[in-house]
Amino acid sequence: MNKNALDPAWLEAQLRNARWLISSRSSGGTNCVQVAFLDKGLVALRDSKNPQNPPHLFTDAEYDAFVDGIERGELRRHSSER
């Protein structure tokens, strides 16, 4: 899927009607990442502090790889990078 070729009106409607999810560990829905599962196998991620900003879009496969990387600890900052 070419995310850059999406119809802007379709995407706007998808995002307007999206059901945004947050982690159960979130502190009241602020200062966290929100995720919405859209049609056409797309996933949107946004910052709860700035929901007006455009979300990052991923295909299902990209999102699964992202989550898998988090679960395996691959996306942690190493102490030498602090």
CYANA upper distance limits for C-alpha pairs under 8 A (distance plus 0.5 A):
  1 MET  CA     59 THR  CA      7.99
  2 ASN  CA      6 LEU  CA      7.71
  3 LYS  CA     57 LEU  CA      7.98
  6 LEU  CA     10 TRP  CA      7.87
  6 LEU  CA     11 LEU  CA      7.32
  7 ASP  CA     11 LEU  CA      6.78
  8 PRO  CA     12 GLU  CA      6.50
  9 ALA  CA     13 ALA  CA      6.71
 10 TRP  CA     14 GLN  CA      6.68
 11 LEU  CA     15 LEU  CA      6.66
 12 GLU  CA     16 ARG  CA      6.51
 13 ALA  CA     17 ASN  CA      6.63
 14 GLN  CA     18 ALA  CA      6.30
 14 GLN  CA     38 LEU  CA      6.90
 14 GLN  CA     39 ASP  CA      8.01
 15 LEU  CA     38 LEU  CA      8.29
 18 ALA  CA     36 ALA  CA      6.52
 18 ALA  CA     37 PHE  CA      7.92
 18 ALA  CA     38 LEU  CA      7.45
 19 ARG  CA     36 ALA  CA      6.25
 19 ARG  CA     37 PHE  CA      8.09
 20 TRP  CA     34 GLN  CA      6.37
 20 TRP  CA     35 VAL  CA      5.94
 20 TRP  CA     36 ALA  CA      5.24
 21 LEU  CA     34 GLN  CA      5.88
 21 LEU  CA     35 VAL  CA      5.69
 21 LEU  CA     36 ALA  CA      6.67
 22 ILE  CA     26 SER  CA      7.23
 22 ILE  CA     29 GLY  CA      7.06
 22 ILE  CA     32 CYS  CA      7.78
 22 ILE  CA     33 VAL  CA      7.09
 22 ILE  CA     34 GLN  CA      5.42
 22 ILE  CA     35 VAL  CA      7.15
 23 SER  CA     32 CYS  CA      8.40
 23 SER  CA     33 VAL  CA      8.42
 23 SER  CA     34 GLN  CA      8.26
 26 SER  CA     30 THR  CA      7.66
 26 SER  CA     31 ASN  CA      8.33
 26 SER  CA     32 CYS  CA      7.05
 27 SER  CA     31 ASN  CA      8.10
 29 GLY  CA     48 SER  CA      7.30
 30 THR  CA     48 SER  CA      6.07
 30 THR  CA     49 LYS  CA      6.57
 31 ASN  CA     47 ASP  CA      7.79
 31 ASN  CA     48 SER  CA      6.41
 31 ASN  CA     49 LYS  CA      6.28
 32 CYS  CA     47 ASP  CA      6.65
 32 CYS  CA     48 SER  CA      6.05
 32 CYS  CA     49 LYS  CA      7.98
 33 VAL  CA     45 LEU  CA      7.16
 33 VAL  CA     46 ARG  CA      6.23
 33 VAL  CA     47 ASP  CA      5.42
 33 VAL  CA     48 SER  CA      6.40
 34 GLN  CA     45 LEU  CA      6.10
 34 GLN  CA     46 ARG  CA      5.78
 34 GLN  CA     47 ASP  CA      6.73
 34 GLN  CA     48 SER  CA      6.67
 35 VAL  CA     43 VAL  CA      7.47
 35 VAL  CA     44 ALA  CA      6.11
 35 VAL  CA     45 LEU  CA      5.10
 35 VAL  CA     46 ARG  CA      7.11
 36 ALA  CA     43 VAL  CA      6.27
 36 ALA  CA     44 ALA  CA      5.65
 36 ALA  CA     45 LEU  CA      7.13
 37 PHE  CA     41 GLY  CA      8.16
 37 PHE  CA     42 LEU  CA      6.75
 37 PHE  CA     43 VAL  CA      5.15
 37 PHE  CA     44 ALA  CA      6.97
 38 LEU  CA     42 LEU  CA      5.59
 38 LEU  CA     43 VAL  CA      6.13
 38 LEU  CA     44 ALA  CA      7.67
 41 GLY  CA     59 THR  CA      6.37
 41 GLY  CA     60 ASP  CA      5.96
 42 LEU  CA     57 LEU  CA      7.23
 42 LEU  CA     58 PHE  CA      6.22
 42 LEU  CA     59 THR  CA      5.14
 42 LEU  CA     60 ASP  CA      6.24
 43 VAL  CA     57 LEU  CA      6.22
 43 VAL  CA     58 PHE  CA      5.60
 43 VAL  CA     59 THR  CA      6.52
 43 VAL  CA     60 ASP  CA      6.81
 43 VAL  CA     63 TYR  CA      7.37
 44 ALA  CA     55 PRO  CA      6.26
 44 ALA  CA     56 HIS  CA      6.09
 44 ALA  CA     57 LEU  CA      5.14
 44 ALA  CA     58 PHE  CA      6.85
 45 LEU  CA     55 PRO  CA      5.75
 45 LEU  CA     56 HIS  CA      5.64
 45 LEU  CA     57 LEU  CA      7.03
 46 ARG  CA     50 ASN  CA      8.07
 46 ARG  CA     51 PRO  CA      6.81
 46 ARG  CA     53 ASN  CA      8.13
 46 ARG  CA     54 PRO  CA      7.86
 46 ARG  CA     55 PRO  CA      5.11
 46 ARG  CA     56 HIS  CA      6.91
 47 ASP  CA     51 PRO  CA      6.40
 47 ASP  CA     55 PRO  CA      8.24
 51 PRO  CA     55 PRO  CA      8.36
 58 PHE  CA     62 GLU  CA      6.07
 58 PHE  CA     63 TYR  CA      6.15
 59 THR  CA     63 TYR  CA      6.64
 60 ASP  CA     64 ASP  CA      6.56
 61 ALA  CA     65 ALA  CA      6.70
 62 GLU  CA     66 PHE  CA      6.70
 63 TYR  CA     67 VAL  CA      6.69
 64 ASP  CA     68 ASP  CA      6.48
 65 ALA  CA     69 GLY  CA      6.55
 66 PHE  CA     70 ILE  CA      6.89
 67 VAL  CA     71 GLU  CA      6.68
 68 ASP  CA     72 ARG  CA      6.65
 69 GLY  CA     73 GLY  CA      6.66
 69 GLY  CA     74 GLU  CA      5.55
 69 GLY  CA     75 LEU  CA      6.51
 70 ILE  CA     74 GLU  CA      6.47
 70 ILE  CA     75 LEU  CA      5.95
 70 ILE  CA     76 ARG  CA      7.97
 77 ARG  CA     81 GLU  CA      6.87
 77 ARG  CA     82 ARG  CA      7.85
 78 HIS  CA     82 ARG  CA      7.66
